[in-house]
Structures are given as C-alpha cells and as structure tokens.
C-alpha cells in the first residue's frame, strides 16, 4: 500500500510540473497580448490627437494678422 501511495505521488508530481509550465507560459502570453493591445490603442489615440492638433494649427496659421484681436 505504501508503494502505491509513492507511485501515485510520483505520477501527480510528474503530471503537475509540465502543467504548471504551460499555465505560466499561457499567463505570460496573455500579458504580452494585453501590452500589445494597449500599445496599439495608445498609438492610435495619439495619432488622432496629433491629427486634430495639426488641423487646428493649420487653421490658425492660415489666419491673417488682422484677424487677431489684441
């Protein structure tokens, strides 16, 4: 009976080590995917803001000096 317990313990240890490796690797992959997604949306948001500011600057640069009220 003691031998059976030892064999079961060895079986579970040999099964749990690769499983733990795959779980950790999956979590790392999910973290990398989240970082990539956030980076994409941050870049997209930055580009939209930059385009809006560019259009405002072009509009202001097109105004004549007489149009400014001091």
Secondary structure, DSSP 8 states (H G I E B T S, - for coil): -HHHHHHHHHHHHHHHHHHHHHHHHHHHHHHHHHHHHHHHHHHHHHHHHHHHHHHHHHHHHTS-GGG---
